[in-house]
Amino acid sequence: MNPYRYDIQTLERKARAVRRHIVRLNANSPAGGHTGADLSQVELLTALYFRVLNVAPDRLDDPQRDIYIQSKGHAVGCYYCVLAEAGFFPVEWLETYQHANSHLPGHPVRQKTPGIELNTGALGHGLPVAVGLALAAKKSNSTRRIFLITGDGELAEGSNWEAALAAAHYGLDNLVIINDKNNLQLAGPTREIMNTDPLADKWRAFGMEVSECQGNDMASVVAAIEGLQQNGKPNVIIANTTKGAGISFIQGRPEWHHRVPKGEEIALALEELKDE
């Protein structure tokens, strides 16, 4: 069971705290960061770690714990901020993001950071591993579920679709794929780089149970996750998000894929993110 089980209002406050951490973390990084990608998935990860996932800092080796995989590894900044808020490591570590000898490198590394389940960064690797974990759980009669977040640009990688075929073939209804569909990637709009729409139809053609939510609306995210059924099909949630969500001068702007706040931008962003 999740140790928090926060209500929607508390989750929304937690999401604002996570966004404030993201601003400071990226601004303090000597190697930049992925501010837009971090911000688009805040509600998704906050809902998972503070309401849904059966995982806790004192049960990192529990064989029945749920597994979360950050397949879009470049958005690890958000992941770190959520893990810190959830008590997996001290919040002070966030000040060391991408510094020399830090526990928090620029992509997830299991051997360095408590709570990380899989080293990721090269896109398209998360789902194949998640399928293997879900299949192993089925074969061992485990009740654990496997969750992962993928980017929409990431779905141009063919390994995702090979893994999807296997997931449906083996009836892995303990697998939950969340697409962070913010419609932007490094080089521009996803539709112009490699169009994957109509995305829901594609997943259904591969044998998935598909639902959608507004991925930056906490109530919509929670309803989508808690409404999942284990009916013999893998689950896909298409989370329609906005890149850079939550900060007016960042959201929806592709140049913030690899930009970080500087100077007065830091104060402006934090002012927008104050608790109401």
RAQUI-V273806 format. One record per backbone hydrogen bond with DSSP energy under -0.5 kcal/mol. NH is the residue of the N-H (numbers start at 0). CO is the residue of the C=O. E is the energy in kcal/mol with one decimal. If there is no record, write none. Layout:
nh->NH co->CO e->E
nh->NH co->CO e->E
This chain:
nh->2 co->54 e->-0.5
nh->5 co->49 e->-2.5
nh->10 co->6 e->-2.5
nh->11 co->7 e->-2.4
nh->12 co->8 e->-1.8
nh->13 co->9 e->-2.4
nh->14 co->10 e->-2.4
nh->15 co->11 e->-1.8
nh->16 co->12 e->-2.0
nh->17 co->13 e->-2.4
nh->18 co->14 e->-2.3
nh->19 co->15 e->-2.2
nh->20 co->16 e->-2.1
nh->21 co->17 e->-2.4
nh->22 co->18 e->-2.2
nh->23 co->19 e->-2.0
nh->24 co->20 e->-3.3
nh->25 co->21 e->-2.4
nh->26 co->22 e->-2.2
nh->27 co->23 e->-1.9
nh->28 co->25 e->-0.9
nh->31 co->28 e->-0.8
nh->34 co->258 e->-1.1
nh->35 co->255 e->-2.3
nh->37 co->33 e->-2.4
nh->38 co->34 e->-2.4
nh->39 co->35 e->-1.6
nh->40 co->36 e->-0.7
nh->40 co->37 e->-0.8
nh->41 co->38 e->-1.0
nh->44 co->40 e->-2.3
nh->45 co->41 e->-2.5
nh->46 co->42 e->-2.4
nh->47 co->43 e->-1.9
nh->48 co->44 e->-2.6
nh->49 co->45 e->-1.9
nh->50 co->46 e->-0.7
nh->50 co->47 e->-0.5
nh->51 co->46 e->-1.3
nh->51 co->47 e->-0.8
nh->52 co->47 e->-3.0
nh->54 co->52 e->-1.6
nh->58 co->55 e->-2.1
nh->59 co->56 e->-0.6
nh->61 co->58 e->-1.4
nh->64 co->61 e->-1.9
nh->65 co->53 e->-2.3
nh->66 co->144 e->-2.3
nh->68 co->146 e->-2.2
nh->70 co->68 e->-1.3
nh->70 co->148 e->-1.1
nh->71 co->148 e->-1.2
nh->72 co->70 e->-1.9
nh->74 co->71 e->-2.0
nh->75 co->72 e->-1.1
nh->77 co->74 e->-0.6
nh->78 co->74 e->-1.1
nh->79 co->75 e->-2.9
nh->80 co->76 e->-2.0
nh->81 co->77 e->-2.3
nh->82 co->78 e->-2.6
nh->83 co->79 e->-2.7
nh->84 co->80 e->-2.1
nh->85 co->81 e->-2.0
nh->86 co->83 e->-1.4
nh->87 co->82 e->-2.6
nh->92 co->89 e->-1.7
nh->93 co->90 e->-1.8
nh->94 co->91 e->-1.5
nh->95 co->92 e->-2.4
nh->96 co->93 e->-1.3
nh->97 co->103 e->-2.6
nh->98 co->95 e->-2.8
nh->101 co->98 e->-1.7
nh->104 co->102 e->-0.5
nh->111 co->108 e->-1.7
nh->112 co->108 e->-1.7
nh->115 co->112 e->-1.7
nh->119 co->107 e->-0.9
nh->120 co->121 e->-0.5
nh->122 co->120 e->-0.6
nh->124 co->121 e->-1.0
nh->128 co->124 e->-1.6
nh->129 co->125 e->-2.6
nh->130 co->126 e->-2.6
nh->131 co->127 e->-1.7
nh->132 co->128 e->-2.4
nh->133 co->129 e->-2.6
nh->134 co->130 e->-2.5
nh->135 co->131 e->-2.3
nh->136 co->132 e->-2.2
nh->137 co->133 e->-2.1
nh->138 co->134 e->-2.4
nh->139 co->135 e->-1.6
nh->140 co->137 e->-1.5
nh->141 co->136 e->-2.7
nh->145 co->173 e->-2.9
nh->146 co->66 e->-3.1
nh->146 co->144 e->-0.5
nh->147 co->175 e->-1.9
nh->148 co->68 e->-1.6
nh->149 co->177 e->-2.5
nh->151 co->179 e->-0.9
nh->154 co->151 e->-0.9
nh->155 co->152 e->-1.7
nh->156 co->153 e->-2.1
nh->159 co->156 e->-1.4
nh->160 co->156 e->-0.5
nh->160 co->157 e->-0.5
nh->161 co->157 e->-1.8
nh->162 co->158 e->-2.1
nh->163 co->159 e->-2.1
nh->164 co->160 e->-1.9
nh->165 co->161 e->-1.7
nh->166 co->162 e->-2.7
nh->167 co->163 e->-2.3
nh->168 co->164 e->-2.4
nh->169 co->165 e->-2.2
nh->170 co->167 e->-1.2
nh->171 co->166 e->-2.3
nh->172 co->170 e->-2.1
nh->174 co->171 e->-1.3
nh->175 co->145 e->-3.0
nh->176 co->234 e->-3.0
nh->177 co->147 e->-2.8
nh->177 co->175 e->-0.6
nh->178 co->176 e->-0.6
nh->178 co->236 e->-2.6
nh->179 co->149 e->-3.3
nh->179 co->177 e->-0.7
nh->180 co->178 e->-1.5
nh->180 co->238 e->-2.3
nh->181 co->179 e->-1.5
nh->184 co->187 e->-2.4
nh->187 co->184 e->-1.4
nh->189 co->182 e->-1.5
nh->191 co->188 e->-1.1
nh->192 co->188 e->-1.6
nh->193 co->189 e->-2.5
nh->201 co->197 e->-1.6
nh->202 co->198 e->-2.3
nh->203 co->199 e->-2.4
nh->204 co->200 e->-2.2
nh->205 co->201 e->-1.2
nh->205 co->202 e->-0.5
nh->206 co->203 e->-1.8
nh->207 co->202 e->-1.9
nh->208 co->233 e->-3.0
nh->209 co->207 e->-0.6
nh->210 co->235 e->-2.3
nh->212 co->237 e->-2.2
nh->214 co->212 e->-1.0
nh->214 co->239 e->-1.3
nh->215 co->239 e->-0.6
nh->216 co->213 e->-2.1
nh->217 co->215 e->-0.6
nh->220 co->216 e->-2.4
nh->221 co->217 e->-2.7
nh->222 co->218 e->-2.2
nh->223 co->219 e->-2.0
nh->224 co->220 e->-2.3
nh->225 co->221 e->-2.8
nh->226 co->222 e->-1.0
nh->227 co->224 e->-1.3
nh->230 co->228 e->-1.1
nh->234 co->174 e->-2.4
nh->235 co->208 e->-2.9
nh->236 co->176 e->-3.1
nh->237 co->210 e->-2.8
nh->237 co->235 e->-0.6
nh->238 co->178 e->-2.4
nh->238 co->236 e->-0.9
nh->239 co->212 e->-2.6
nh->239 co->237 e->-0.9
nh->240 co->180 e->-1.5
nh->240 co->238 e->-0.9
nh->242 co->181 e->-0.7
nh->243 co->35 e->-2.2
nh->244 co->241 e->-1.9
nh->246 co->243 e->-1.4
nh->249 co->246 e->-1.7
nh->250 co->246 e->-2.6
nh->251 co->242 e->-3.5
nh->252 co->249 e->-1.7
nh->253 co->251 e->-0.6
nh->255 co->252 e->-1.9
nh->256 co->253 e->-1.8
nh->257 co->254 e->-0.5
nh->264 co->261 e->-2.2
nh->265 co->262 e->-1.2
nh->266 co->262 e->-0.7
nh->267 co->263 e->-2.4
nh->268 co->264 e->-2.6
nh->269 co->265 e->-2.4
nh->270 co->266 e->-2.1
nh->271 co->267 e->-1.8
nh->272 co->268 e->-1.2
nh->273 co->270 e->-1.1
